Amino acid sequence: MRRVGLQYLLPAAIAVVVLFFSIKTINRYCFTLPELAATDPNLRYLDNFNNNPQYEPLFLAANDSSETIYLMGSSELTHTSSATPYNFIPDRFQTKVVAIGHAGNQCFSIYSQLLANQDKLENAPIVILLSPGWFHTHFSAGTASVSFLEYNTPTFLNQVLANAPDDEFRAYEAKRIADFYTEIVNPDLSLKLLNYEHQSSKSFIHKGCYYPLIALDEWLNEQKTEIVGKPQGRVHRRKAIVSEDVDIKWDSLFSASKEEQLKRSTSNELWIEDAFFAETNGKLGELFPVSDANNTELEDFRMLVKLLKARKANVSFVIMPVNPGYYENSAELTPVIRQLEWELKINGLPWLNMWNDDPKTFDNGILSDVMHFSDYGWYRVNRFIVNTYHLAQ
């Protein structure tokens, strides 16, 4: 027995003691994330935060010398040109634009990113692009779990746990995570805790049953945070948007870009760009609206608006169009579009509605395919942003 103690137990005890007294030093040199020394004035577009964790502390922050407008959306942001806002505006103004998103970044994903950073929301200039495609067929079930995890990393979810007050916004976050929790393989502790938080809220019995699990995972999460370390970002304050003496000939931009787009759309009567139309084999599309009761995306949108209004963000919205000649039943989605407008109106938030379900009056050339902006469409959006945020005198 004495031999076992000397050979096995004593070395193990020594190792535990050494580890206990050296853990902070080990963490500091091996695991702690580097501190961001400055903002990145050259940043214009991020596809997600999972691939770009170094930018998490900079989200919603102003630049060192000027304000930054954050443009959030989905697949339309990947169609880049000199006309997209994150190129067009920084090329002409001191105020910068940073775009975040690709396909799948829908309302709840955006809601969660903003909730995690709600301490930066007051007066933060944000433009959100609303795609009609989010509100029909299976997309109306809300952000897919795989897309949610691309943008809402453990860092952001831990910020929700640490900083979000115990109110309706945090409760909604927990509920929606619980909705798709079973789809996630090997969920992070932060996801477990938010799921448990929702489950325990169902009744007194649920609360009692989940209490040991919550207590254990909270402790484990604290140890993990201690080992990995928290991203160390600088404290940022909003900067005033300076109106500059920049004269943009909007009418000239509109007419030239529209003419150029229509030149690319001569193979069909729907004014769809030739290359895309060839891929359709002449087949038309169809929208599949769902009832309000089954439209989770619509409820996510309402909570997103409510959060931004409550936290006093300087937010605006763009409601995007689809080609009504291609989607012949697009009028069936118009009631949903009207609800989006109504929510924005009653909350006093500015918006640009580019939706039109009438092929006879639709502004042909505003889209490159059937739902993504052409340069002409982006110039329309640019003018809205410049006017809404008073970038030009």
C-alpha positions in Angstrom: 0.0 0.0 0.0 2.9 2.3 0.9 4.5 1.5 -2.4 1.3 2.4 -4.3 1.1 5.7 -2.4 4.6 6.6 -3.3 4.4 5.4 -6.9 1.0 6.7 -7.9 -0.8 8.9 -5.4 2.1 11.1 -4.4 3.0 12.1 -8.0 -0.6 12.7 -8.8 -1.0 15.0 -5.7 2.2 16.9 -6.6 0.9 17.3 -10.2 -2.5 18.7 -8.9 -0.7 21.2 -6.6 1.6 22.4 -9.3 -1.2 22.7 -11.8 -3.3 24.7 -9.2 -0.6 27.3 -8.6 0.5 27.5 -12.3 -2.9 27.4 -14.1 -3.1 31.2 -14.6 0.4 31.4 -16.0 -0.4 28.5 -18.4 -3.7 30.1 -19.5 -2.0 33.5 -20.1 0.7 32.0 -22.4 -1.2 29.2 -24.0 -4.9 30.0 -24.3 -5.8 33.6 -23.8 -7.1 35.3 -27.0 -4.9 38.3 -28.1 -6.1 41.8 -27.3 -7.2 43.8 -30.3 -5.1 46.9 -30.3 -7.1 48.9 -32.8 -10.1 48.9 -35.1 -9.7 47.8 -38.7 -10.4 50.7 -41.1 -10.1 48.5 -44.1 -12.7 46.0 -43.1 -15.8 46.1 -45.3 -17.4 42.6 -45.4 -17.6 39.6 -43.1 -19.3 36.4 -44.2 -19.8 35.3 -40.5 -18.1 35.4 -37.1 -17.3 31.7 -36.8 -14.6 32.2 -39.4 -13.6 35.6 -38.2 -13.5 35.5 -34.3 -10.9 38.3 -34.2 -13.6 40.7 -35.3 -16.1 39.8 -32.6 -15.0 42.5 -30.2 -15.2 45.1 -33.0 -18.8 44.3 -33.9 -21.0 47.5 -33.7 -17.9 49.6 -32.9 -17.1 52.9 -34.6 -13.8 53.4 -36.4 -11.0 55.3 -34.7 -11.7 58.4 -36.7 -15.2 58.0 -38.0 -18.6 56.3 -37.5 -19.4 52.9 -39.0 -22.7 51.8 -40.4 -23.4 48.1 -40.1 -25.3 46.5 -43.0 -26.8 43.1 -42.1 -28.4 40.7 -44.5 -28.0 37.4 -46.3 -27.0 36.2 -49.8 -27.5 39.6 -51.5 -24.3 40.8 -49.6 -22.1 38.3 -51.4 -22.9 39.9 -54.8 -20.2 42.5 -54.6 -19.4 45.4 -57.0 -18.5 49.0 -56.8 -22.2 49.8 -56.2 -22.7 47.7 -53.1 -23.0 50.0 -50.0 -19.9 48.6 -48.3 -17.8 49.8 -51.3 -19.8 52.7 -52.6 -20.1 54.7 -49.4 -16.6 54.2 -47.9 -15.2 55.2 -51.3 -16.9 58.6 -51.1 -17.4 59.4 -47.4 -15.5 59.3 -44.1 -18.3 57.2 -42.6 -17.6 53.5 -43.2 -19.9 50.6 -44.0 -19.3 47.1 -42.8 -21.5 44.3 -44.1 -22.2 41.0 -42.3 -23.9 38.0 -43.7 -24.4 35.5 -46.4 -27.2 33.0 -47.2 -29.1 31.9 -44.0 -28.5 35.0 -41.9 -32.1 35.6 -41.1 -34.0 37.6 -38.4 -33.2 35.4 -35.4 -29.6 35.1 -36.2 -29.4 38.9 -36.5 -31.5 39.3 -33.3 -29.1 37.1 -31.3 -25.9 38.9 -32.6 -27.4 42.2 -31.6 -28.7 41.0 -28.2 -25.2 39.7 -27.4 -23.9 43.3 -28.1 -26.8 45.2 -26.7 -24.5 47.4 -24.7 -23.3 48.9 -28.0 -26.8 49.3 -29.5 -27.8 52.8 -28.4 -27.4 55.1 -31.4 -25.6 52.4 -33.4 -26.3 53.0 -37.1 -27.6 49.7 -38.5 -29.2 48.9 -41.8 -31.0 45.5 -42.1 -31.9 44.1 -45.5 -35.1 42.0 -45.4 -35.4 39.3 -48.0 -39.0 38.3 -48.9 -37.6 34.8 -49.3 -37.2 34.5 -45.6 -41.0 34.6 -45.1 -42.2 31.8 -47.3 -41.8 28.0 -47.6 -39.4 26.3 -45.1 -37.5 29.5 -44.6 -40.4 30.9 -42.6 -39.6 28.4 -39.8 -36.8 30.8 -38.9 -33.0 30.8 -39.0 -31.6 27.2 -39.4 -29.5 26.0 -36.6 -26.4 25.5 -38.8 -26.7 29.1 -40.0 -27.3 30.4 -36.4 -24.0 28.8 -35.2 -22.1 30.5 -38.0 -22.8 33.9 -36.5 -23.6 33.3 -32.9 -20.4 31.9 -31.5 -19.8 30.8 -27.9 -18.3 34.2 -27.3 -21.5 36.0 -28.3 -23.8 33.5 -26.4 -21.7 33.9 -23.3 -22.2 37.6 -23.6 -25.9 37.0 -23.7 -25.6 34.9 -20.5 -23.4 37.5 -18.8 -24.9 40.8 -19.9 -28.5 40.3 -21.1 -31.0 41.1 -18.3 -33.5 38.5 -17.3 -36.3 40.1 -19.5 -38.4 39.2 -22.5 -35.5 39.5 -24.9 -33.3 37.0 -23.1 -36.4 34.7 -22.6 -37.1 34.8 -26.4 -33.4 34.0 -27.1 -33.6 31.0 -24.8 -36.9 29.8 -26.3 -35.8 30.0 -29.9 -32.6 28.2 -29.1 -34.6 25.5 -27.4 -36.7 25.1 -30.6 -33.7 23.8 -32.6 -31.5 22.6 -29.7 -32.0 18.9 -30.6 -30.5 19.5 -34.1 -27.2 20.5 -32.7 -24.4 17.9 -32.3 -22.2 18.4 -29.2 -23.7 21.8 -28.2 -21.4 24.3 -26.4 -22.1 24.9 -22.7 -23.5 28.3 -23.5 -26.2 26.7 -25.7 -26.9 24.1 -23.0 -27.4 26.8 -20.4 -29.8 28.8 -22.6 -31.8 25.7 -23.5 -32.0 24.7 -19.8 -33.0 28.3 -18.9 -36.0 27.9 -21.2 -36.9 24.4 -20.1 -36.7 25.4 -16.4 -39.1 28.3 -17.0 -42.0 26.0 -17.9 -43.0 25.2 -14.3 -41.8 24.9 -10.7 -41.2 21.2 -11.2 -39.1 21.9 -14.3 -37.1 24.5 -12.4 -36.3 22.0 -9.7 -35.3 19.3 -12.1 -33.0 21.5 -14.2 -31.4 23.3 -11.2 -28.6 20.8 -10.7 -27.8 20.7 -14.4 -27.8 24.5 -14.6 -25.5 24.8 -11.5 -23.1 22.2 -12.9 -22.9 23.7 -16.4 -22.5 27.2 -15.0 -19.5 26.1 -13.0 -18.1 24.2 -16.0 -18.6 27.2 -18.2 -16.8 29.5 -15.7 -13.9 27.1 -15.7 -13.8 27.0 -19.5 -13.9 30.8 -19.7 -11.1 30.9 -17.2 -9.0 28.6 -19.3 -9.8 30.0 -22.8 -10.0 33.6 -21.7 -12.3 36.4 -22.9 -11.6 38.4 -26.0 -10.0 41.7 -24.9 -11.4 44.5 -27.0 -11.1 48.2 -26.6 -13.9 50.3 -25.2 -15.6 52.1 -28.2 -17.9 55.1 -28.2 -20.2 56.2 -30.9 -18.9 59.0 -33.2 -21.0 61.7 -34.8 -21.8 61.1 -38.5 -20.4 64.1 -40.3 -22.4 65.4 -43.3 -19.9 66.0 -46.1 -19.9 68.2 -49.2 -20.3 65.3 -51.6 -22.4 65.8 -54.7 -23.7 62.5 -56.1 -25.5 62.6 -59.4 -28.1 60.0 -58.5 -30.2 60.4 -61.6 -27.2 59.8 -63.8 -26.2 56.8 -61.8 -29.7 55.4 -62.0 -30.2 55.8 -65.7 -26.7 54.5 -66.7 -26.8 51.5 -64.4 -30.4 50.6 -65.4 -29.5 50.8 -69.1 -26.5 48.6 -68.5 -28.5 46.0 -66.7 -31.2 45.9 -69.3 -28.5 45.3 -71.9 -27.6 42.1 -70.0 -31.3 40.9 -70.1 -32.3 40.6 -73.7 -33.0 36.9 -74.0 -36.4 37.1 -72.2 -39.4 39.4 -71.6 -39.0 39.3 -67.8 -35.8 41.4 -67.8 -33.8 38.7 -66.0 -30.1 38.7 -66.6 -29.4 36.3 -69.5 -26.9 34.1 -67.7 -29.3 33.4 -64.9 -32.3 33.0 -67.2 -30.5 30.3 -69.1 -30.2 28.3 -65.9 -33.9 28.3 -65.3 -34.6 26.6 -68.7 -37.6 28.9 -69.1 -39.4 27.6 -66.0 -41.1 30.2 -63.7 -40.8 30.2 -60.0 -43.5 30.1 -57.2 -43.7 31.5 -53.7 -45.2 29.5 -50.9 -46.6 31.8 -48.2 -47.5 30.3 -44.8 -50.1 31.4 -42.3 -49.1 33.9 -39.7 -49.5 31.3 -37.0 -46.8 29.2 -38.7 -44.5 32.0 -39.7 -41.8 31.9 -37.1 -39.7 34.3 -39.2 -42.4 37.0 -38.9 -42.3 36.6 -35.1 -38.5 36.8 -35.1 -38.8 40.0 -37.1 -41.2 41.6 -34.6 -38.9 40.8 -31.7 -35.9 42.1 -33.7 -37.7 45.4 -34.2 -38.8 45.5 -30.5 -35.2 44.9 -29.3 -33.8 47.6 -31.6 -36.5 50.1 -30.5 -36.0 49.3 -26.8 -32.3 49.7 -27.0 -32.5 52.9 -29.1 -30.5 51.8 -32.1 -30.3 54.1 -35.1 -31.7 51.4 -37.3 -33.3 51.4 -40.7 -34.7 48.6 -42.9 -34.8 47.8 -46.6 -37.6 45.5 -47.9 -36.2 43.8 -51.0 -38.2 42.9 -54.1 -38.6 39.8 -56.2 -39.3 39.7 -59.9 -43.1 39.5 -60.1 -42.9 38.3 -63.7 -40.9 35.3 -62.6 -42.8 34.7 -59.4 -46.3 35.0 -60.9 -48.0 34.5 -57.5 -45.9 37.2 -55.7 -49.1 39.0 -54.7 -49.8 36.2 -52.3 -46.8 37.4 -50.2 -47.9 41.0 -50.2 -49.9 40.7 -47.0 -46.7 39.7 -45.2 -44.8 42.7 -46.7 -47.6 44.9 -45.4 -47.1 43.5 -41.9 -43.4 44.3 -42.1 -44.2 47.9 -43.1 -46.8 48.2 -40.3 -44.4 47.0 -37.6 -41.8 49.6 -38.8 -44.4 52.3 -39.0 -45.8 51.9 -35.5 -42.3 51.8 -34.1 -41.3 54.9 -35.9 -38.4 53.3 -37.8 -37.3 54.4 -41.3 -37.5 51.9 -44.1 -37.3 51.6 -47.9 -39.9 49.4 -49.4 -38.8 48.1 -52.9 -41.5 45.4 -53.1 -43.8 45.5 -56.1 -46.0 42.5 -57.1 -47.3 44.1 -60.3 -45.2 43.1 -63.4 -46.6 46.1 -65.3 -45.2 48.7 -63.0 -42.2 46.8 -61.6 -38.9 48.7 -62.0 -37.2 46.3 -64.5 -33.4 46.2 -64.1 -33.4 46.7 -60.3 -32.5 43.0 -59.9 -29.8 41.0 -61.6 -31.6 37.7 -61.3 -35.0 37.2 -59.6 -34.2 38.4 -56.1 -30.7 40.0 -55.9 -29.9 43.6 -56.6 -28.2 44.8 -59.7 -26.0 47.8 -59.5 -29.1 49.9 -60.3 -30.8 48.4 -57.3 -27.8 49.0 -55.0 -27.7 52.6 -56.1 -31.3 53.0 -54.9 -30.3 51.5 -51.6 -27.2 53.8 -51.4 -29.3 56.9 -51.8 -31.6 55.7 -49.0 -28.6 55.2 -46.7 -27.0 58.5 -47.6 -30.3 60.4 -47.0 -31.3 58.5 -43.8 -28.0 59.0 -42.1 -27.4 62.5 -43.5 -24.0 61.6 -45.0 -24.2 64.4 -47.6 -24.9 68.0 -47.1 
